[in-house]
Amino acid sequence: MADKSGRSKRQRLEDSAAQLFWSKGFAATSIADLARQADVPIGNVYYYFKSKTEMAEAVAEMFVQGSQAVLEDIEARFPTAFGNSHALARKRIEAFFDMLEKSHMSRAKAGCPIARSISDFAGVAPKAARKASEALTMLTAFLGRELMRAGHPNGMVAAQQSIALWQGAIVLAHGTSDPQILMRLCAEQREVLLRAVHHDIN
């Protein structure tokens, strides 16, 4: 049965699990918490998910699908017919960092939901942890590919460094309650990468 927004009970449970696992942590989130947040009778929860582990797997899949969706959106906005490959790659790199920027405030406030899930799920739901890690792998691969397309001499390594810096900046911004750290470091990284390829964009 769907709510006013059109979400089914299963969707509400998945959304609630993603939010609560992020804000409270996997271990600290109870089935009662999930039922209450999703506005689903607690007796119905096990109809949709046999365990919290299954919920963790569903949340991890959400991260992968969400990452894929935003990357596909960037590709759709800047298709291969956009222009020469260097110009196309630059636009996609800029859009990639624009996408990261939109999440700065929420991540500075609560940390990275993907990274937290990988850490929280690792010991109790390793399959979910591996699946969640695919989201970071996808982001890294996309950025690396576009950097190489733009002519970066070591695009994949640069992408790995960028994602590592982004994650580290999230930890620092969250730990110090200072979102400006995340904003500044990501803005600087964007400029570093674009300067590295600007000579090939004509």
N, C-alpha and C positions, 0 to 999 in steps of 0.2 A: 504494500500500500504506500502510495506516494504522499508527501506532505505538500504544503502550498507551493513550495518551490519546484515540485515535480520530482524530488529525490525519493527513491525507494528506501525502505528500511535498511536494506543492505548498504546502499550508498551512504546513508546517514551514519551507519555504524563505521564504515570505512573512513569517512571524513572525521568523525569524532575520534577514532583511533589515531589518525595522523596528527590531529591537533593535540590530543592528550599525551601521546607518546613524546611529542616535541616539548610540550610545556612541563609535564610532570615526570616523564621518563617511563619506559616500558614497565619496569618492576613496580613502580609506585602507582600505576594505573590499574584499578580493579575493574572487574566485569560490571559491577554496579555503577562505577564512574562512567563507563562507556555507554551503558543503557540510559543513564540519566542525561548525559550530554546529547545522545542521539534521539532522545524522547521515544525510546523503544522499550516495551516491557521487558524486564530482566529475563523472564522465562523464554522470550523470543530470541534472545541473543544466540543461543546455541543451535537454533534452527538454521542460522546463517553461517555461523562459524563454530567449529567444534572446540576451538581453543584460542587463547591469546596468540599462540604461535601462528595459527592460520591468519589471524588479523594482522600480525606483523608481516606476513608474506603479502597480504593484500596491500598494505601500506607501502611496502617496498615496490610493488608493481605500480602503484600510483606515482611514485617518484620517477620510475623509468618512463612511464607513459607521459608524465608531465614534461620531463626533459625532452623527450622525443617531439612532443607537440610544439614546444617553444622553438626548437631548432628547425623543425619543418616550417614553422611560421616565418622564421628569418629567411629560409631558402625560398619560400613562396613570395616574399616581399622583394627579394633580390634574386630573380631567376637567372639562369645562365644566359638568357637573351639580354640581360641588363646592359652589358658592355664588354669590354675586354676583361680577361680573367683577373688581372691585377685590380682593376677598379671594382669588379664584383666582389673580390675577396676583401678589399678594404671596407666596403659598405657592410659586408656581413660581420667583419670583426667589430666595427663600430656598433652594429645592432646587438651583437653578443654582449658587449660591455654595457650597453643600454639596458639589456635584460637583467644583468647582474645588479645594476644600479637600482632597479625597481624593488629589489629585495633587501637593500641595505638596512633600512630601519627595522624591519622585522627580525633580521638576523642579528643585528646589534643588540636587540632587546632579548632575544631568546636563543641565540645560537643557530647553527645550521641544522635543519631537521634531517637532512640526509646523513650528515656526519654523525649526529647523535644516534640515529637509527642503526647505522653500521656498528657503532660502539655498543649500544644497548642490546642489539640482537645477537651479537657475535657469540656469546656463550650459551644462549638459550634457544636461539632460532637461527642457526648458521646459514640455512638456505635463504632466509630473509635478508640476512646481512650481506650475503654475496649478491643477491638481486639488487639491493639498495646501492651497492657500490657500482653497479653498472651505470647508474645515473651520472656519477662523477666521471666514469670512463667515457661515456658518450659526450659529455661537455668538453673533456680534454681532447678527444679525437676530432670533434668539430673544429675547435679553435686551432688545433695543430694543422689540420688539413687546409684551412683557409689561410693560415700564415704561410704555409708552403706554396699555396697557389699565388700568394702575393709576392713571393720571392724571398721570404725569410730564409737565411742560410741554415737555420736549425729549428725549423718550425715546431716540430713535435716536442723537442726538449723545452723550447720557450713556452709552449702551451702547458706542459707539466709544471713548469715553474710558476706560471701565472695562476693556475688552479691551486697550487700549494700556497702561494702568497694570499690568494683570496680566502682560503680556508683559515690560514693563520691570522689574517686580519680580522676575520669574524670572531675568532677566539679572543683576540686582544680587545676588540671593540666591545664584545659581550662582557668580558671579564672586568673591564674598566668602566662600563656603562658610558662609553664615548663613541657614538656612531661616526664622528668625524674621522676617526682613525681609519675605519673601513672605507669611507668615502674618499679620503685623500689617497690612500695606498692604491685603491683600484683605479682612480683617475690617473695617478702617476704611471701605473702599469699599462694602461691603455695608451698613453702617450709614448711610452718606451717602445711598445710594439709597433705603433703606427709610424714612428720615426724610423724604425728598422726597415720598413718596407716602402717608405714614401718615395724613394728614388725610382722605384719601379712602377709608380702610379702616374701615368701620363695620359 
